[in-house]
Amino acid sequence: MATETNPESHPETRETAPKVGKSLSELGATLLFEKVLTTSDANGQGRIVVPKVHAEAHLPSLDFSNGVDVPAEDTTGESHSFKFRYWINNSSRMYLLEGTQKIQNKYSTKIGDVLTFSRGPNSKLLVSGRPGTKADHARKNQAGGAKANAAGVEKVRGRPRGKSVRTRLAPDGYYFAPLKDGVFRAVPEGLSQEPSKVMVQNSHWTVILNCAGELYQAFFESQEAALEAFNASGATQ
């Protein structure tokens, strides 16, 4: 289980806002984790991707992919309810927290800002927002790379060791993937309005998933394997 962190020991995690409500220290809260908002997190749909390590350490255990309701409060004492669920990506779970738009609006967060998840003295989940810092940006970049991230989705950055990666754009705007391994990778310059679908590209079966406005793509050996992955994600064509 991830180690809980006292927000007062990390100046860059303090709320420096326009202040909304009491600070975490005033509330006697213990910081659990923070989420730097990406383009897909802050696109107005209110759905954020929660890194797997934090989701499994601090949020309810999920037995079914359709998820559970998670009650929470913000730093003004207002109650909120989020939907916590997952979908399967290459036998690993990708966790989503839905219904966060109201709290994003309340704290005026945007891309690069941070949602903080804390535990109050009454054991309630506390969620608040704060402006992003240079330290947050650096931490977010360190979390990327060629290997699978905490959400279970592999980010393509440059050339992985020992593998030749083709980055030439295809006519339809997608980058060619080197491996038919069923691993979903972020599509560079992905079009946010592109729908989720199963298709044939360059004679290979591929699945495109639109996850809150951010595109992910995986290649498969067969149509059957592609359809199985698509159906497991819960997406619809």
N, C-alpha and C positions, 0 to 999 in steps of 0.2 A: 504494500500500500504506500502511496506517495506520502512524503513527510509534510505535515502541515507547517505553514510559514506564518510568522508574525509580521503583518504588513508594516509595522512601525520600524522594523529592522532593515527595511528596504525603502529608502526615500523615493525611489522611482515608482513605487507602487501606491503611494499615497494619492488620495483624491485631491487634485490641484485645481479643479474645475472652474467655472461658475459653480459654486457649491450647491448641491441638491441634498437636503436632509443632513443628518448627522454623519460624522466620519466613522470609519470602522472602529477606531480606538474608543470613541465616545460610546459606541454601542457594545463594546466589549467583545467584538467579533474576532474570529480567527480566520485568516485568509486560507482558502483551500486551493484555488487555482485562478488563473486569469486567462482570458481569451482575447488575443489581438484580432480585431475584426478585419476580415478579408473582403474583397469585392463581393463575393457570394453571400457573406454574412450580412453585409450592410446594403443589400440591394432593394430593401423595402418589403421583402416577403416575411421577415421576422424569423427566419430559420438559420441557425448557425451550426457549424460542424464542431463537435466537441472532441478534442484529442482522446484517443482510446485510453491512454494511461490515466487521465483525469476522470473520464466517464466511469470507468470501472472501479476507481478508488473512492469516488465521492458521490456518485449519483446512484439511484436505485438499481438493483440487479434486474436484468430483463430476461424473462423466459420466452417471450414472443416478440417478433419484429414489429408488431403494431404498437407496442410501447405502453407507457403508463403516464398518468398525469403527475406532475411534480409541483407541489405548492411552494411558494417562496414569498419573501417580503423584500421591499427595497429599503433604502436608508431613511425614508420618511414614514415607514410603517405601513405603506400601502401593500395590499396583498396581490399576488399574481399567481397564475397557473400556467405552467408550460407543459408541452407534450414531449416526452423523451422516448425516442425510438431508435432503431438501427436498421441497416440493410447489410446484406452480405456482399463483400468484395473479395473474391479469390479466397474463400473459406475464412476470411477475417471480417470482423464487424466494423462498420463505419457508423458512428453515433451522431444523431441529430437532435437538437433541442429547438422545438418549434413554439411560436407564440411569443417571441421576444421583442416584437416591433414596438409595443407600447413602452417597454422599459428603455429601448434604444432611443425612442423619441423623448422620453422624460429626461434622460441624461444628455441629450443632443449629441449622441455618438455618431461617428462617421468612419469611413475606411481608415484603418491605422489606429483608431481609438481602442479602448479596452473595456470589456465587461469583466467585473470581478465577482467571484463566487466565494462566499464566506459562510461560516457557521456561527450563529449567534449563541449567547449564553443559554438560551432556551432551546437549543438544538435545531432551531429553524434555519432553513437555507436563506441567506441574504444575497441579493444580486444588486449590483450597482454599476455605474459606468464612470469612466474618467478619460481625460485626453491621453493620447498616446505620447510616448517619449522616445528619444533616440535609443535608449536602452531596450525598449519594447521592440523597436524595429530591428535592432541587432539580434535580439533573442529569437524573433520570428524568422529571420534569415538563416540563423544557425539550425533551426528546426527543419529547414528544407533539405535539398540535396537529392542525390540519385536513389537513395534507399527509401524504403517505405516509411512514411511518417506515422505519427501516432494514430491518425485516423484510418490507416490501412490503405491509403491511396499513394501511389508512387509518383513523385514529382520528377519530371525530366529536366535536368539541368546539365547541359553540356554532354560530354561523352563518358559513360561509365567505364571503369577500367576493364580492359580486355574485350570490350564490345564496340563494334562500329555502329553508330547511330546515324540514320539518315534524317536530316532536318529540312529537306526540301519540301516546300508546300505542294500539296496535291491541288489539282484544278478546283476541287470543291472546298478548299480552304483548310483541310486537315493535314497534319503532319503524318508522314508515313511512320509506322511503328516497326521496329526491327524484329520483334518476337511475337509469335502467336502463343502467348503464355497465359492468357486470361486475366492479366493484371491491369487494372484500370489506372491510367496515367492522365494527369492534367493535360489538356490540349492547349499549347501555347497560342495566344491570341484567339481563344475559343469564342465563338459567337454566342452571346447570352440568350438569344431568341431561338436558337436551334433546338428542336424537340428531341426527346429521348427516342431512340430507334435502334432496330437491328437492320443491317444492310451489308451488301457485298462491296468491298473496296479493293481494287487491284486483285481481283480473284480471291480475296480473303474475307471470311466472315468477321464482321466487327460490330461492336455495340457502342453506341454513343449515349451517355447519360448526362442529362442536364440537372445538376444538383444545385438548386437555388441560384440559377443563372451562371454557373461555372460548369464548363464541359469536361467530361472525362471519357476516355476511349480505351477499349481493350480489343485485342484480336484473338481469334479462336480457330481451332483446327476444323471445326464443322459447324453447320447451322444449328444442330442439336445443342452443342455446347454453348453457342452464343445465346440461343433462346433460353436455356436453363439459367444462365447468368442474368439475363435481362429480367426474367420472371422473378428471380430471387431478390432483385433490387427493389421490387415493388413499383417500378416505373410502368407507364402505359404509353403506347404508341398513338 
